[in-house]
Amino acid sequence: MEYRDDLYQAYESEPTPLSAQSLRPLDDLLGYLREYAREKPEIVALTCFGFGFILGWKLKPW
């Protein structure tokens, strides 16, 4: 029984990386995309134009 208590105390005393910080993957992704757009605005603009062109071509109403 002492062995289990020692393991439990050791487990509680060690900080885990996930409990120290909260994970926010969507916020991290948006921050990364904003930073990339500031560094290379022409690439982002051409990519958006390309996606818009393809979507407009495939989803045209007629």
C-alpha positions in Angstrom: 0.0 0.0 0.0 2.9 2.4 0.7 4.2 1.9 -2.9 0.8 3.1 -4.3 0.8 6.1 -2.0 4.4 7.0 -3.0 3.5 6.8 -6.7 0.4 8.9 -6.2 2.3 11.6 -4.3 5.1 11.7 -6.9 2.5 12.0 -9.7 0.8 14.9 -8.0 4.1 16.7 -7.1 5.4 16.8 -10.7 3.9 19.6 -12.8 2.6 18.4 -16.2 3.1 20.6 -19.2 -0.6 20.5 -20.1 -1.7 21.7 -16.7 0.8 24.6 -16.8 -0.6 26.1 -20.0 -3.9 25.8 -21.7 -3.8 24.7 -25.3 -5.5 27.0 -27.8 -4.7 25.6 -31.3 -7.2 27.8 -33.2 -5.8 31.0 -31.7 -2.3 29.8 -32.4 -3.2 29.0 -36.0 -4.8 32.4 -36.5 -1.9 34.2 -35.0 0.5 32.3 -37.3 -1.6 33.1 -40.4 -1.8 36.8 -39.4 2.0 36.9 -38.9 2.5 35.2 -42.3 0.2 37.6 -44.0 2.1 40.6 -42.6 5.4 39.1 -43.9 4.2 38.0 -47.3 1.0 39.8 -48.3 1.4 39.2 -52.0 1.4 35.4 -51.5 -1.7 35.5 -49.3 -3.5 37.8 -51.8 -2.7 35.5 -54.7 -3.8 32.4 -52.7 -7.1 34.0 -51.8 -7.7 35.1 -55.4 -6.9 31.6 -56.6 -9.3 30.0 -54.1 -12.0 32.5 -55.0 -11.5 32.0 -58.7 -11.8 28.2 -58.4 -14.8 28.4 -56.0 -16.5 30.9 -58.3 -15.9 28.7 -61.3 -17.1 25.5 -59.7 -20.1 27.1 -57.8 -21.5 29.4 -60.5 -25.3 29.5 -60.4 -26.0 28.8 -64.1 
